[in-house]
Amino acid sequence: MAEFTMELNDEQKEVRDWLHGFAADVIRPAAAEWDEREETPWPVIQEAAKVGIYSLDFYAQQYFDPTGLGIPMAMEELFWGDAGIALSIVGTGLAAVGVLANGTEEQIGTWIPQMYGDANDVKVAAFCSSEPDAGSDVASMRTRAVYDEAKDEWVLNGTKTWATNGGIANVHVVVAVVDPELGSKGHASFIVPPGTPGLSQGQKFKKHGIRASHTAEVVLEDARVPGSCLLGGKEKLDERLARARERAKKGGERVKNAAMATFEASRPAVAAMAVGTARAAYEVALEYATTREQFGRPIIDNQGVAFQLADMRTSIDAARLLTWRASWMAVNGKQFTAAEGSMSKLFASETAKKVTAQAIQILGGNGYTREYPVERMHRDAAIYTIFEGTSEIQRLVIARTLSGMPIR
Ligand SMILES: Cc1cc2nc3c(=O)[nH]c(=O)nc-3n(C[C@H](O)[C@H](O)[C@H](O)COP(=O)(O)OP(=O)(O)OC[C@H]3O[C@@H](n4cnc5c(N)ncnc54)[C@H](O)[C@@H]3O)c2cc1C
């Protein structure tokens, strides 16, 4: 187990500087254009693929870094560049992690390369869990997967919503109900291969922020996938369902809580994205406050402005510390006894929303225009308190973990 450290080693610093260079030279200059276009920035993803940032190898390297700092450091730098474009670059990782976590070696080897494509022909992947009536309440998911034993195929029916890269993905990972009696424990994940008949894109959403990232409904109408597309395989699923049925007999509520806990480990990554956006807005505000003059002196000369910047930086550093701690715990298999993953996501996402709003205030009228990036950063920051579990759900998870009570 690696000791917790707040100091990046030389290799990590090199990676951080390389990512920062890409974020500053490639992502940041393209941010306003793709925000306006509200389209997936394929050329930027391709650039990222060419230099090795858009690849499974890169994420696996950061993911398995025993210090736990690899992923948060990478996310912070890319999202410092721009949240919408960065999500287009890392969104495939959500689906890839779904396969890495639940898939067999064969499934990992077959599907993950198809999620990324290659630098000459980049592809993206989508992870489809949320539904119109199942957002925070994952257990009320309705998309059904029924096994057709004669053909060894699974038949998927339902509507997924809010899927990042939904409909434009080469590979979709779809979570569906295989046993409706078991709530979220009766769910399983499926690969939907490229070109599967019955999968189509529904509405594409016009969003408030992260507009360079494609978000859409995914409709499944009798979409048939081979038995080999069930992640982890049928035998493992049958064993898991049998165990869940036993546990459900003893207490249904505990089944639901356990499902919530499984998201804990991925939350520090989202927290780090929020830290990146917050830091970007803070830096713009600091620079502006030292150069903009009113009443014959820089506006930072006023405590009202200087103290805001002091608070902004303090919150960002606190958010990063919570994030690094949670990420180190997740990588080293430490149990989140106080929902530390949720704590990091809650604090960092709320910090990003607040700090980006403060940045607009410090820039005055300029902050409110698209001539400066902070209004975009503020629109982008709002997503962090919503996806991967809203702030209210994080508080629920923390409170339940601390108290052991089924708080509603
Ligand atoms: C841009 C974007 C990208 C996304 N990408 C993906 C993706 O790739 N894949 C995917 O599967 N999903 C994705 N999501 C879905 C996202 O995870 C959900 O939007 C989120 O989980 C919230 O669900 P909901 O929108 O249905 O809100 P609801 O669950 O309806 O919540 C509405 C409000 O009620 C509050 N609330 C609900 N229950 C409680 C409670 N028990 N206690 C207190 N307050 C409560 C919530 O906090 C929130 O404020 C994405 C969403 C967006 C907006």
The ligand as a Gaussian input file, in Angstrom:
#p B3LYP/6-31G(d) Opt

LIG

0 1
 C      -24.894000      16.511000     -18.946000
 C      -25.251000      15.225000     -18.298000
 C      -24.514000      14.075000     -18.595000
 C      -24.872000      12.853000     -18.017000
 N      -24.197000      11.717000     -18.385000
 C      -24.691000      10.515000     -18.004000
 C      -24.160000       9.297000     -18.558000
 O      -23.206000       9.309000     -19.360000
 N      -24.743000       8.120000     -18.211000
 C      -25.794000       8.073000     -17.345000
 O      -26.270000       6.973000     -17.067000
 N      -26.301000       9.192000     -16.784000
 C      -25.793000      10.414000     -17.097000
 N      -26.331000      11.575000     -16.569000
 C      -27.472000      11.469000     -15.653000
 C      -27.196000      11.983000     -14.250000
 O      -26.410000      11.066000     -13.547000
 C      -28.569000      12.260000     -13.604000
 O      -29.069000      13.450000     -14.192000
 C      -28.475000      12.420000     -12.107000
 O      -28.204000      11.184000     -11.518000
 C      -29.749000      12.994000     -11.484000
 O      -30.890000      12.321000     -11.930000
 P      -32.151000      13.156000     -12.460000
 O      -31.647000      14.112000     -13.466000
 O      -33.187000      12.209000     -12.881000
 O      -32.648000      14.002000     -11.217000
 P      -33.673000      13.507000     -10.076000
 O      -33.197000      12.228000      -9.500000
 O      -35.061000      13.578000     -10.580000
 O      -33.454000      14.657000      -8.996000
 C      -34.099000      15.944000      -9.066000
 C      -33.774000      16.702000      -7.786000
 O      -34.328000      16.013000      -6.656000
 C      -33.302000      15.750000      -5.720000
 N      -33.540000      14.456000      -5.053000
 C      -33.872000      13.273000      -5.619000
 N      -33.975000      12.315000      -4.687000
 C      -33.681000      12.899000      -3.495000
 C      -33.597000      12.436000      -2.154000
 N      -33.821000      11.147000      -1.847000
 N      -33.276000      13.320000      -1.194000
 C      -33.040000      14.629000      -1.489000
 N      -33.092000      15.126000      -2.743000
 C      -33.407000      14.273000      -3.732000
 C      -32.014000      15.709000      -6.528000
 O      -30.880000      15.941000      -5.732000
 C      -32.268000      16.827000      -7.529000
 O      -31.973000      18.072000      -6.946000
 C      -25.950000      12.803000     -17.099000
 C      -26.665000      13.970000     -16.794000
 C      -26.347000      15.161000     -17.385000
 C      -27.174000      16.382000     -17.066000

